[in-house]
């Protein structure tokens, strides 16, 4: 691969990004300053390497369908507990629950 030294305008065209966007990310973009300090210079191979850090890998289409099916398939609801009339209330030792009278005292 041929390595080219690019100024801001050429780097902008090379990356298809605006100069403003490149300046915004300048701390992360490998670059040089011209000897007089007035111009940013970039190596094309380093720009491509920096750009690789943003690569988005495609997901497997079968995996995407599996995820979509899992998200859109309605779940089965668990049956609601309905005690039969012959069974006692779970956790109660007596058949009669205590009653609280108007004064806050228990009876029974």
DSSP file (Angstrom, degrees, kcal/mol; ACC not computed):
  #  RESIDUE AA STRUCTURE BP1 BP2  ACC     N-H-->O    O-->H-N    N-H-->O    O-->H-N    TCO  KAPPA ALPHA  PHI   PSI    X-CA   Y-CA   Z-CA
    1    1 A X              0   0    0      0, 0.0     2,-0.4     0, 0.0    44,-0.1   0.000 360.0 360.0 360.0 137.2    0.0    0.0    0.0
    2    2 A X        -     0   0    0     42,-0.0     2,-0.5    43,-0.0    42,-0.0  -0.664 360.0-141.0 -81.4 133.8    1.2    3.4   -0.8
    3    3 A X        -     0   0    0     -2,-0.4     2,-0.4    41,-0.1    40,-0.0  -0.838  19.8-170.4 -97.9 129.4    1.4    5.8    2.1
    4    4 A X        -     0   0    0     -2,-0.5    40,-2.6     2,-0.0     2,-0.6  -0.923  20.9-133.5-119.5 145.0    0.4    9.4    1.5
    5    5 A X  E     -A   43   0A   0     -2,-0.4     2,-0.4    38,-0.2    38,-0.2  -0.872  31.8-167.3 -95.5 126.3    0.8   12.4    3.7
    6    6 A X  E     -A   42   0A   0     36,-3.6    36,-2.7    -2,-0.6     2,-0.1  -0.884  15.6-140.7-119.3 143.0   -2.5   14.3    3.8
    7    7 A X  E  >  -A   41   0A   0     -2,-0.4     4,-2.9    34,-0.2     5,-0.3  -0.310  47.1 -85.5 -85.3-177.7   -3.4   17.8    5.0
    8    8 A X  H  > S+     0   0    0     32,-0.5     4,-2.4     1,-0.2     5,-0.2   0.902 128.5  48.4 -59.3 -44.5   -6.7   18.4    6.8
    9    9 A X  H  > S+     0   0    0      2,-0.2     4,-2.1     1,-0.2    -1,-0.2   0.933 115.2  44.0 -63.1 -46.4   -8.7   18.9    3.5
   10   10 A X  H  > S+     0   0    0      2,-0.2     4,-2.8     1,-0.2    -2,-0.2   0.887 113.5  50.9 -67.5 -38.8   -7.3   15.7    1.9
   11   11 A X  H  X S+     0   0    0     -4,-2.9     4,-2.4     2,-0.2     6,-0.2   0.884 108.4  53.7 -64.0 -37.7   -7.8   13.7    5.1
   12   12 A X  H  X>S+     0   0    0     -4,-2.4     5,-1.9    -5,-0.3     4,-1.0   0.924 112.7  42.2 -61.9 -45.7  -11.3   14.9    5.2
   13   13 A X  H  <5S+     0   0    0     -4,-2.1    -2,-0.2     2,-0.2    -1,-0.2   0.895 112.9  54.2 -67.2 -40.4  -12.0   13.7    1.7
   14   14 A X  H  <5S+     0   0    0     -4,-2.8    -2,-0.2     1,-0.2    -1,-0.2   0.891 118.8  33.7 -60.9 -41.9  -10.1   10.5    2.3
   15   15 A X  H  <5S-     0   0    0     -4,-2.4    -1,-0.2     2,-0.2    -2,-0.2   0.544 103.6-126.2 -91.4  -8.8  -12.2    9.6    5.4
   16   16 A X  T  <5S+     0   0    0     -4,-1.0     2,-0.3     1,-0.3    -3,-0.2   0.889  71.3 123.4  58.3  40.4  -15.5   11.2    4.1
   17   17 A X      < -     0   0    0     -5,-1.9    -1,-0.3    -6,-0.2    -2,-0.2  -0.917  67.7-105.6-125.2 154.3  -15.6   13.2    7.3
   18   18 A X     >  -     0   0    0     -2,-0.3     4,-2.0     1,-0.1     3,-0.2  -0.447  28.0-118.4 -74.4 153.1  -15.8   16.9    7.7
   19   19 A X  H  > S+     0   0    0      1,-0.2     4,-2.7     2,-0.2     5,-0.2   0.861 116.5  58.6 -57.2 -34.6  -12.7   18.8    8.9
   20   20 A X  H  > S+     0   0    0      2,-0.2     4,-2.2     1,-0.2    -1,-0.2   0.914 104.9  48.6 -61.9 -42.4  -14.7   19.8   11.9
   21   21 A X  H  > S+     0   0    0     -3,-0.2     4,-1.5     2,-0.2    -1,-0.2   0.904 111.4  49.8 -64.5 -41.3  -15.4   16.2   12.9
   22   22 A X  H  < S+     0   0    0     -4,-2.0     3,-0.3     1,-0.2    -2,-0.2   0.929 111.2  48.8 -63.5 -44.5  -11.7   15.3   12.5
   23   23 A X  H >< S+     0   0    0     -4,-2.7     3,-1.3     1,-0.2     4,-0.2   0.876 106.9  57.1 -62.0 -37.0  -10.7   18.3   14.7
   24   24 A X  H 3< S+     0   0    0     -4,-2.2     3,-0.3     1,-0.3    -1,-0.2   0.854 116.6  34.6 -61.3 -35.5  -13.3   17.2   17.3
   25   25 A X  T >X S+     0   0    0     -4,-1.5     3,-1.7    -3,-0.3     4,-1.5   0.126  81.8 120.7-104.8  18.7  -11.5   13.8   17.5
   26   26 A X  T <4  +     0   0    0     -3,-1.3    -1,-0.2     1,-0.3    -2,-0.1   0.793  67.1  62.0 -59.0 -31.2   -8.0   15.1   17.0
   27   27 A X  T 34 S+     0   0    0     -3,-0.3    -1,-0.3    -4,-0.2    -2,-0.1   0.807 112.9  37.1 -64.7 -27.4   -6.8   13.7   20.3
   28   28 A X  T <4 S+     0   0    0     -3,-1.7     2,-0.5     2,-0.1    -2,-0.2   0.664 100.7  85.6 -97.3 -19.5   -7.6   10.2   19.1
   29   29 A X  S  < S-     0   0    0     -4,-1.5     2,-0.2    -7,-0.2    18,-0.1  -0.709  84.0-120.9 -86.4 125.6   -6.5   10.6   15.4
   30   30 A X        +     0   0    0     -2,-0.5    13,-0.3    16,-0.2     2,-0.3  -0.486  52.9 146.6 -65.7 130.6   -2.8   10.0   14.8
   31   31 A X        -     0   0    0     -2,-0.2     2,-0.3    11,-0.1    11,-0.2  -0.957  39.2-133.3-156.3 170.0   -1.4   13.2   13.2
   32   32 A X  E     -B   41   0A   0      9,-2.9     9,-2.8    -2,-0.3     2,-0.4  -0.886  18.6-130.3-123.6 157.6    1.6   15.4   12.9
   33   33 A X  E     -B   40   0A   0     -2,-0.3     7,-0.2     7,-0.2     5,-0.0  -0.919  32.7-110.7-104.9 139.2    1.9   19.2   13.2
   34   34 A X    >   -     0   0    0      5,-3.0     3,-2.9    -2,-0.4     5,-0.1  -0.277  36.9-101.6 -62.2 156.1    3.8   20.9   10.4
   35   35 A X  T 3  S+     0   0    0      1,-0.3    -1,-0.1     2,-0.1    -2,-0.0   0.807 126.2  50.5 -53.2 -31.8    7.2   22.4   11.5
   36   36 A X  T 3  S-     0   0    0      3,-0.0    -1,-0.3     1,-0.0    -2,-0.1   0.537 111.0-125.5 -84.9  -3.6    5.7   25.8   11.7
   37   37 A X  S <  S+     0   0    0     -3,-2.9    -2,-0.1     2,-0.2     3,-0.1   0.572  84.1 102.9  77.4   9.8    2.8   24.4   13.8
   38   38 A X  S    S+     0   0    0      1,-0.1     2,-0.4    -5,-0.0    -3,-0.1   0.474  70.5  53.8-104.8  -1.0    0.1   25.8   11.6
   39   39 A X        -     0   0    0     -5,-0.1    -5,-3.0   -32,-0.0     2,-0.4  -0.995  67.3-137.8-140.2 135.5   -1.0   22.7    9.7
   40   40 A X  E     - B   0  33A   0     -2,-0.4   -32,-0.5    -7,-0.2     2,-0.4  -0.744  23.1-166.2 -87.6 137.0   -2.2   19.2   10.7
   41   41 A X  E     -AB   7  32A   0     -9,-2.8    -9,-2.9    -2,-0.4     2,-0.3  -0.960   3.0-168.2-126.1 144.7   -0.7   16.4    8.6
   42   42 A X  E     -A    6   0A   0    -36,-2.7   -36,-3.6    -2,-0.4     2,-0.5  -0.959  20.0-131.9-132.7 145.8   -2.0   12.8    8.5
   43   43 A X  E  >  -A    5   0A   0     -2,-0.3     4,-2.0   -13,-0.3     3,-0.2  -0.860  19.2-138.4 -95.1 133.0   -0.6    9.5    7.1
   44   44 A X  H  > S+     0   0    0    -40,-2.6     4,-2.1    -2,-0.5     5,-0.2   0.869 101.9  52.7 -61.4 -38.5   -3.2    7.6    5.1
   45   45 A X  H  > S+     0   0    0      1,-0.2     4,-1.9     2,-0.2    -1,-0.2   0.877 110.0  48.7 -66.9 -35.6   -2.2    4.2    6.5
   46   46 A X  H  > S+     0   0    0     -3,-0.2     4,-2.4     2,-0.2   -16,-0.2   0.848 108.8  53.5 -71.7 -33.5   -2.6    5.5   10.1
   47   47 A X  H  X S+     0   0    0     -4,-2.0     4,-2.4     2,-0.2    -2,-0.2   0.913 109.5  48.0 -64.9 -41.7   -6.0    7.0    9.3
   48   48 A X  H  X S+     0   0    0     -4,-2.1     4,-1.8     2,-0.2    -2,-0.2   0.907 111.3  50.4 -64.2 -40.7   -7.2    3.7    8.0
   49   49 A X  H  X S+     0   0    0     -4,-1.9     4,-0.6     2,-0.2    -2,-0.2   0.912 111.4  48.3 -64.0 -41.9   -5.9    1.9   11.1
   50   50 A X  H >< S+     0   0    0     -4,-2.4     3,-1.0     1,-0.2    -2,-0.2   0.905 109.8  53.0 -62.6 -41.6   -7.7    4.5   13.3
   51   51 A X  H >< S+     0   0    0     -4,-2.4     3,-2.0     1,-0.2    -1,-0.2   0.826  96.4  67.4 -64.5 -32.3  -10.9    4.0   11.3
   52   52 A X  H >< S+     0   0    0     -4,-1.8     3,-1.7     1,-0.3    -1,-0.2   0.785  86.6  70.1 -59.3 -27.1  -10.7    0.2   11.8
   53   53 A X  T << S+     0   0    0     -3,-1.0    -1,-0.3    -4,-0.6    -2,-0.2   0.666  98.2  50.4 -64.8 -14.8  -11.4    0.8   15.5
   54   54 A X  T <  S+     0   0    0     -3,-2.0    -1,-0.3    -4,-0.2    -2,-0.2   0.273  78.8 134.1-105.7   9.1  -14.9    1.8   14.5
   55   55 A X    <   -     0   0    0     -3,-1.7     2,-0.6    -4,-0.1    -3,-0.0  -0.378  45.8-147.8 -63.8 134.1  -15.7   -1.2   12.4
   56   56 A X        -     0   0    0     -2,-0.1     2,-0.4     0, 0.0    -1,-0.1  -0.921  11.3-141.1-104.5 121.1  -19.1   -2.7   13.1
   57   57 A X        -     0   0    0     -2,-0.6     2,-0.1     1,-0.1    -2,-0.0  -0.663  19.2-121.5 -84.1 133.4  -19.2   -6.5   12.6
   58   58 A X        -     0   0    0     -2,-0.4     2,-0.2     1,-0.1    -1,-0.1  -0.416  24.8-125.6 -71.2 148.3  -22.4   -7.8   11.1
   59   59 A X        -     0   0    0      1,-0.1     2,-0.2    -2,-0.1    -1,-0.1  -0.596  33.1 -91.0 -90.5 158.0  -24.4  -10.4   13.1
   60   60 A X     >  -     0   0    0     -2,-0.2     4,-2.2     1,-0.1     5,-0.2  -0.463  30.7-134.9 -65.8 133.2  -25.3  -13.7   11.7
   61   61 A X  H  > S+     0   0    0      1,-0.2     4,-2.1     2,-0.2     5,-0.2   0.871 105.4  52.5 -62.1 -38.4  -28.7  -13.6   10.0
   62   62 A X  H  > S+     0   0    0      1,-0.2     4,-2.0     2,-0.2    -1,-0.2   0.893 109.7  49.6 -64.6 -38.6  -29.9  -16.8   11.7
   63   63 A X  H  > S+     0   0    0      2,-0.2     4,-2.3     1,-0.2    -2,-0.2   0.887 108.5  53.1 -66.2 -38.8  -28.9  -15.4   15.1
   64   64 A X  H  X S+     0   0    0     -4,-2.2     4,-2.4     1,-0.2    -2,-0.2   0.902 109.7  48.2 -63.0 -41.3  -30.8  -12.2   14.3
   65   65 A X  H  X S+     0   0    0     -4,-2.1     4,-2.6     2,-0.2    -1,-0.2   0.889 110.1  52.3 -66.0 -39.0  -34.0  -14.2   13.5
   66   66 A X  H  X S+     0   0    0     -4,-2.0     4,-2.2     2,-0.2    -2,-0.2   0.916 111.5  46.2 -63.6 -42.8  -33.6  -16.2   16.7
   67   67 A X  H  X S+     0   0    0     -4,-2.3     4,-1.9     2,-0.2    -2,-0.2   0.917 112.9  49.7 -65.7 -43.2  -33.3  -13.1   18.8
   68   68 A X  H  X S+     0   0    0     -4,-2.4     4,-1.8     1,-0.2    -2,-0.2   0.908 111.3  49.1 -63.1 -42.1  -36.3  -11.5   17.0
   69   69 A X  H  X S+     0   0    0     -4,-2.6     4,-2.0     1,-0.2    -1,-0.2   0.908 110.0  51.4 -63.5 -41.3  -38.4  -14.6   17.5
   70   70 A X  H  < S+     0   0    0     -4,-2.2    -1,-0.2     1,-0.2    -2,-0.2   0.859 113.4  45.3 -64.6 -34.3  -37.5  -14.7   21.2
   71   71 A X  H  < S+     0   0    0     -4,-1.9    -1,-0.2     1,-0.2    -2,-0.2   0.772 119.7  38.6 -80.5 -25.8  -38.5  -11.1   21.7
   72   72 A X  H  < S+     0   0    0     -4,-1.8     2,-0.4    -5,-0.2    -2,-0.2   0.610  89.4  98.1-102.9 -13.0  -41.8  -11.2   19.8
   73   73 A X  S  < S-     0   0    0     -4,-2.0     2,-0.1    -5,-0.2    -4,-0.0  -0.637  79.1-120.1 -76.8 125.0  -43.1  -14.7   20.8
   74   74 A X        -     0   0    0     -2,-0.4     2,-0.2     1,-0.1    -2,-0.1  -0.375  27.1-124.6 -65.0 142.5  -45.6  -14.3   23.6
   75   75 A X        -     0   0    0      1,-0.1     2,-0.3    -2,-0.1    -1,-0.1  -0.547  21.8-109.3 -85.2 151.8  -44.7  -16.0   26.8
   76   76 A X        -     0   0    0     -2,-0.2     2,-0.3     1,-0.0    -1,-0.1  -0.631  33.1-128.9 -77.2 136.9  -46.9  -18.5   28.5
   77   77 A X        -     0   0    0     -2,-0.3     2,-0.2     1,-0.1     3,-0.1  -0.645  21.7-113.4 -85.4 144.6  -48.4  -17.3   31.7
   78   78 A X        -     0   0    0     -2,-0.3    -1,-0.1     1,-0.1     2,-0.0  -0.509  42.2 -96.8 -73.0 144.4  -48.0  -19.4   34.8
   79   79 A X        -     0   0    0     -2,-0.2     2,-0.3     1,-0.1    -1,-0.1  -0.336  38.2-115.1 -64.2 143.1  -51.4  -20.7   36.1
   80   80 A X        -     0   0    0      1,-0.1     2,-0.3    -3,-0.1    -1,-0.1  -0.615  32.1-111.4 -78.6 135.0  -52.9  -18.7   38.9
   81   81 A X        +     0   0    0     -2,-0.3     2,-0.4     1,-0.0    -1,-0.1  -0.518  38.7 177.1 -69.3 125.5  -53.2  -20.6   42.2
   82   82 A X        -     0   0    0     -2,-0.3    -1,-0.0    -3,-0.0     2,-0.0  -0.893  20.9-142.8-131.4 103.7  -56.8  -21.3   43.0
   83   83 A X        -     0   0    0     -2,-0.4     2,-0.1     1,-0.1     6,-0.1  -0.341  19.3-120.1 -67.4 143.5  -57.2  -23.3   46.2
   84   84 A X    >   -     0   0    0      1,-0.1     3,-0.7     4,-0.1    -1,-0.1  -0.381  23.7-111.4 -77.9 163.5  -60.0  -25.9   46.2
   85   85 A X  T 3  S+     0   0    0      1,-0.2    -1,-0.1    -2,-0.1    -2,-0.1   0.709 113.7  55.8 -70.5 -20.0  -62.7  -25.6   48.8
   86   86 A X  T 3  S+     0   0    0      2,-0.1    -1,-0.2     0, 0.0     2,-0.2   0.690  92.2  82.0 -87.8 -18.7  -61.6  -28.8   50.6
   87   87 A X  S <  S-     0   0    0     -3,-0.7     2,-0.1     1,-0.1     3,-0.1  -0.564  77.5-124.2 -88.8 152.6  -58.0  -27.7   51.3
   88   88 A X        -     0   0    0     -2,-0.2     2,-0.2     1,-0.1    -4,-0.1  -0.451  39.7 -82.9 -86.8 165.9  -57.1  -25.5   54.2
   89   89 A X    >   -     0   0    0     -2,-0.1     3,-1.6     1,-0.1    -1,-0.1  -0.512  54.0-108.8 -68.2 129.6  -55.2  -22.2   53.8
   90   90 A X  T 3  S+     0   0    0     -2,-0.2    -1,-0.1     1,-0.2     3,-0.1  -0.348 100.3  19.8 -62.9 137.6  -51.5  -22.9   53.5
   91   91 A X  T 3  S+     0   0    0      1,-0.3     2,-0.5    -3,-0.0    -1,-0.2   0.303  94.2 114.6  90.3  -9.3  -49.5  -21.9   56.6
   92   92 A X    <   -     0   0    0     -3,-1.6    -1,-0.3     1,-0.1     5,-0.1  -0.822  46.2-166.1 -97.2 131.5  -52.5  -21.8   59.0
   93   93 A X  S    S+     0   0    0     -2,-0.5     2,-0.3    -3,-0.1    -1,-0.1   0.768  72.9  49.5 -87.0 -26.1  -52.5  -24.3   61.8
   94   94 A X  S    S-     0   0    0      2,-0.1    -2,-0.0     1,-0.1     0, 0.0  -0.754  78.4-128.8-111.3 161.3  -56.1  -23.8   62.8
   95   95 A X  S    S+     0   0    0     -2,-0.3     2,-0.5     1,-0.1    -1,-0.1   0.647  95.2  64.7 -79.7 -13.5  -59.2  -23.8   60.7
   96   96 A X  S    S-     0   0    0     12,-0.1     2,-0.2     3,-0.0    -2,-0.1  -0.945  77.6-141.8-116.5 125.4  -60.3  -20.5   62.2
   97   97 A X        -     0   0    0     -2,-0.5    -2,-0.0     1,-0.1    -5,-0.0  -0.548  34.0 -97.1 -81.0 146.9  -58.3  -17.3   61.7
   98   98 A X        -     0   0    0     -2,-0.2     2,-0.4     1,-0.1    10,-0.2  -0.327  36.0-142.4 -64.5 146.7  -58.0  -14.9   64.7
   99   99 A X  E     -C  107   0B   0      8,-2.1     8,-2.2    -3,-0.1     2,-0.6  -0.907   2.9-145.0-112.2 137.0  -60.5  -12.0   64.7
  100  100 A X  E     -C  106   0B   0     -2,-0.4     6,-0.2     6,-0.2     2,-0.0  -0.901  17.5-146.4-104.1 124.0  -59.5   -8.5   65.8
  101  101 A X    >   -     0   0    0      4,-2.5     3,-1.9    -2,-0.6     4,-0.0  -0.206  35.8 -87.8 -80.3 178.4  -62.3   -6.7   67.6
  102  102 A X  T 3  S+     0   0    0      1,-0.3    -1,-0.1     2,-0.1    -2,-0.0   0.731 124.8  58.7 -59.2 -26.1  -62.9   -2.9   67.4
  103  103 A X  T 3  S-     0   0    0      2,-0.1    -1,-0.3     1,-0.0     3,-0.1   0.413 118.6-105.9 -87.1   2.5  -60.5   -2.3   70.4
  104  104 A X  S <  S+     0   0    0     -3,-1.9     2,-0.3     1,-0.3    -2,-0.1   0.557  78.0 132.6  86.4   8.3  -57.6   -3.9   68.7
  105  105 A X        -     0   0    0      1,-0.0    -4,-2.5    -4,-0.0    -1,-0.3  -0.723  53.2-125.9 -95.8 145.3  -57.7   -7.1   70.8
  106  106 A X  E     -C  100   0B   0     -2,-0.3     2,-0.4    -6,-0.2    -6,-0.2  -0.595  25.0-174.7 -85.2 146.3  -57.5  -10.5   69.4
  107  107 A X  E      C   99   0B   0     -8,-2.2    -8,-2.1    -2,-0.3     0, 0.0  -0.991 360.0 360.0-135.6 148.3  -60.0  -13.2   70.1
  108  108 A X              0   0    0     -2,-0.4   -12,-0.1   -10,-0.2    -1,-0.1   0.442 360.0 360.0 103.9 360.0  -60.1  -16.8   69.1
